[in-house]
Amino acid sequence: MESKRSFAGKAISPGLTLSNGMLVVFSEHGGAALMLDLAARLSLRGPLYLLDCGNRSNMYRVARTLRALTDDPVAVMRNIRLSRAFTCYQVVALLEKAASGSAVPVLVLDLLATFMDESVQMRESNQLFNCALQYLSVLGQSTPVVISAKPLLSISAPRSRLLEQLKETATLIWEENVLPSPRLAAGVQLPLLPDY
C-alpha cells in the first residue's frame, strides 16, 4: 500500500510540478488565493478546468496574476473553462461530464461547500460525495487534480466525515497552518465577503 505524503507550509512554490493524482489543499477560505494563482500559472501551459463549488473564483485576481506573467492575458484566460456549482447535485453532474471529456488539469475550489447544505439529507449528501470522489479519482488517473477545502464550522460537525474521506482519498495533502476558528460572542456578525 502506498503511503500518503502530507506537508504543511505557508505557500506552494510557483515552480510546483504537478503529477497525476489528487492533491488536496486544506487552507483558510478554501485556499482561494492559492488556487486562483495556480489556475493562472497552469493556464499558461494550456487548457484547464476550474470547478468552483464555494463561489470563490475571482477571475480578476487570475487576470491580475496573468498580467505579470504574459503579454496577452486575455488569450491565456481562454484556456480556463470555468463552471460554478451551487448544489452538490451540480458538482456530481459537472464532475461526471469532466471525467468523460479530454484529460486537462482540474482545479476544484472549496469542494465541500455544497455538500454541507442542510436541505440535503446527510445520507444523500454522503452518497453524492462518494460519487464525486469516484469521478475525481478517475480524473486523477490521467491528469493532475487539485482540490481545495477549508476548516469546517462547528455547525457542520455531523458531516465532518466528508473532509476525512477527502483526505483519505488524496494522493498528496498540502495543509496550511490553520488556526482554529475563534468563538464569536453572541450578536457579532461575520463579514459577508472574505478577504482573499
HELIX and SHEET records of a PDB file:
HELIX    1   1 GLU A   28  GLY A   31  5                                   4    
HELIX    2   2 ALA A   32  SER A   43  1                                  12    
HELIX    3   3 MET A   59  ARG A   67  1                                   9    
HELIX    4   4 PRO A   73  MET A   77  1                                   5    
HELIX    5   5 CYS A   88  ALA A   99  1                                  12    
HELIX    6   6 LEU A  111  MET A  116  5                                   6    
HELIX    7   7 MET A  122  GLY A  140  1                                  19    
HELIX    8   8 SER A  154  ARG A  159  5                                   6    
HELIX    9   9 SER A  160  THR A  169  1                                  10    
SHEET    1   A 7 ARG A   5  GLY A   9  0                                        
SHEET    2   A 7 LEU A 172  GLU A 176  1                                        
SHEET    3   A 7 GLY A  21  PHE A  26  1                                        
SHEET    4   A 7 PRO A 144  ALA A 149  1                                        
SHEET    5   A 7 VAL A 106  LEU A 109  1                                        
SHEET    6   A 7 LEU A  48  ASP A  52  1                                        
SHEET    7   A 7 ILE A  80  ARG A  84  1                                        
END                                                                             
